Amino acid sequence: MPSGDPEEHRQFREYFAARRDTVRRTAYMLCGDWHWADDLTQNAFMRLAVSWRKVNDRQALDAFVRTCLVRAYFADLRRVWRRRERSVAEPPDVAVPADSGSTDRAAFLAALRRLPPRQRAVLVCRYYQDLDVAATAQTLGCSEGTVRSQAARGLAKLRDLLAENGDLTTVEGTW
């Protein structure tokens, strides 16, 4: 938590309340599991709380939390127990009725989860978070060229996966 200053506590609580759901949705887009997304979100906000006094530019808080979130995601991917553990959102024997919009979204999210983690992270930053190439590169700690190539490969693979299942004709509008 921020230092003993009540004003800093209030500012942190307000920021957390305003951004928690957005950060959680972004985490879900990265990992595809709501429980893991909760863990990643908590990790990102804990890092922010520890560094609250060090972030001089309050306009940079979103970028700071986003970077913490992505780094926590990649760190979790390297953990052995995370690679072995596979959770599912629904029990496999339960059918979920869906309309065509939710079916398209589910197909899109399933295809997104099949992308390699780096490509998924680039696509989430670029198209879900609507970051430009430079901001995405800064968030992921890589070059702008890497962002461009990973985005191109990720979009091509996403289109192939969706076309292979006949799920969607276009990737646009599904974010």
C-alpha positions in Angstrom: 0.0 0.0 0.0 1.2 3.6 -0.5 2.9 5.2 2.5 1.0 6.3 5.6 -0.3 9.5 3.9 -4.1 9.3 3.8 -4.2 11.3 0.6 -2.0 8.7 -1.2 -4.2 5.9 0.2 -7.3 7.7 -1.2 -5.7 8.2 -4.6 -4.7 4.6 -4.8 -8.1 3.3 -3.8 -9.8 5.6 -6.4 -7.4 4.5 -9.1 -7.9 0.8 -8.2 -11.7 1.1 -8.2 -11.7 2.9 -11.5 -9.3 0.6 -13.4 -9.7 -2.9 -11.7 -12.3 -4.3 -14.2 -10.4 -3.0 -17.2 -7.2 -4.5 -16.1 -8.9 -7.8 -15.3 -10.5 -8.0 -18.7 -7.1 -7.3 -20.3 -5.6 -10.1 -18.1 -8.3 -12.5 -19.3 -7.6 -11.6 -22.9 -3.9 -12.5 -22.2 -4.4 -15.8 -20.4 -7.9 -17.0 -21.2 -8.8 -18.0 -17.6 -10.7 -15.8 -15.2 -9.0 -17.2 -12.1 -5.6 -16.6 -13.5 -6.7 -13.2 -14.7 -7.6 -12.4 -11.1 -4.1 -13.4 -10.0 -2.5 -11.4 -12.7 -4.6 -8.4 -11.8 -3.8 -8.6 -8.2 -0.1 -9.0 -9.0 -0.1 -5.9 -11.2 -1.9 -3.8 -8.5 0.4 -5.0 -5.8 3.4 -3.9 -7.8 1.7 -0.5 -8.3 1.0 -0.2 -4.6 4.6 -0.9 -3.8 5.8 1.6 -6.4 3.0 4.2 -5.9 5.3 7.0 -4.6 7.9 6.3 -7.4 5.4 7.0 -10.2 5.7 10.7 -10.5 3.5 11.1 -13.6 0.0 10.1 -12.6 -0.9 10.0 -16.3 1.5 7.1 -16.7 -0.3 4.8 -14.2 -2.2 2.9 -16.9 1.1 2.2 -18.7 2.8 1.2 -15.5 0.0 -1.3 -14.5 -0.2 -2.6 -18.1 3.6 -3.3 -18.1 3.3 -5.0 -14.7 0.4 -7.1 -15.9 2.2 -8.3 -19.0 5.4 -9.0 -17.1 3.4 -11.0 -14.5 1.8 -13.0 -17.3 5.2 -13.9 -18.9 6.7 -14.7 -15.5 3.8 -17.1 -14.8 4.3 -18.8 -18.1 7.8 -19.7 -17.1 6.6 -21.4 -13.9 6.5 -25.2 -14.2 3.3 -25.6 -12.2 1.5 -23.2 -14.5 2.4 -25.2 -17.6 1.0 -28.4 -16.1 -2.2 -26.9 -14.7 -5.0 -26.5 -17.2 -8.3 -25.1 -16.1 -11.5 -24.8 -18.1 -14.1 -22.2 -17.8 -17.0 -24.6 -18.1 -17.3 -28.3 -17.2 -16.9 -30.2 -20.5 -20.2 -32.0 -20.2 -22.3 -28.8 -19.8 -23.7 -27.2 -22.9 -24.0 -23.5 -22.9 -26.8 -22.0 -25.0 -25.5 -19.1 -27.0 -26.6 -16.6 -29.6 -24.5 -16.0 -32.7 -22.7 -13.0 -31.3 -21.5 -14.9 -28.2 -20.7 -17.9 -30.4 -18.5 -15.6 -32.6 -16.8 -14.1 -29.5 -16.2 -17.6 -28.0 -14.7 -18.8 -31.2 -12.5 -15.7 -31.4 -11.3 -16.1 -27.8 -10.6 -19.8 -28.3 -8.5 -19.0 -31.4 -6.7 -16.2 -29.5 -5.8 -18.7 -26.8 -4.2 -21.0 -29.4 -1.7 -18.3 -30.4 1.8 -18.3 -28.8 1.9 -16.1 -25.7 4.1 -13.3 -27.3 1.8 -13.0 -30.3 -1.3 -13.0 -28.1 0.3 -10.3 -25.9 1.1 -8.1 -28.9 -2.4 -8.5 -30.3 -4.0 -7.7 -27.0 -1.9 -4.6 -26.5 -2.2 -3.4 -30.1 -5.9 -4.1 -30.8 -7.7 -4.6 -27.4 -5.8 -1.9 -25.5 -5.5 0.2 -28.7 -1.8 1.0 -28.2 0.4 2.2 -31.0 3.5 0.2 -32.0 5.9 2.2 -29.9 3.7 1.9 -26.7 3.3 -1.8 -27.3 7.0 -2.2 -27.7 7.6 -0.3 -24.5 5.1 -2.4 -22.6 6.5 -5.7 -23.9 10.1 -4.6 -23.6 10.9 -5.4 -27.2 11.6 -3.5 -30.5 9.0 -1.9 -32.7 10.0 -4.3 -35.5 9.3 -7.2 -33.2 5.8 -5.8 -32.5 5.1 -5.4 -36.2 6.2 -8.9 -37.1 4.5 -10.5 -34.1 1.3 -8.6 -34.9 1.4 -9.7 -38.6 2.1 -13.3 -37.7 -0.5 -13.3 -34.9 -3.2 -11.8 -37.1 -2.4 -14.3 -40.0 -2.5 -17.2 -37.6 -5.8 -15.9 -36.0 -7.4 -15.7 -39.4 -6.2 -19.2 -40.3 -7.6 -20.6 -37.1 -10.9 -18.9 -37.5 -11.2 -19.9 -41.2 -10.2 -23.5 -40.4 -13.2 -23.8 -38.2 -15.4 -21.7 -40.3 -16.2 -19.6 -37.3 -15.7 -16.0 -38.5 -15.1 -14.4 -41.8 -13.2 -11.4 -40.3 -11.2 -10.7 -37.2 -12.2 -7.0 -37.2 -14.9 -6.1 -34.7 -14.4 -9.0 -32.4 -12.2 -7.2 -29.9 
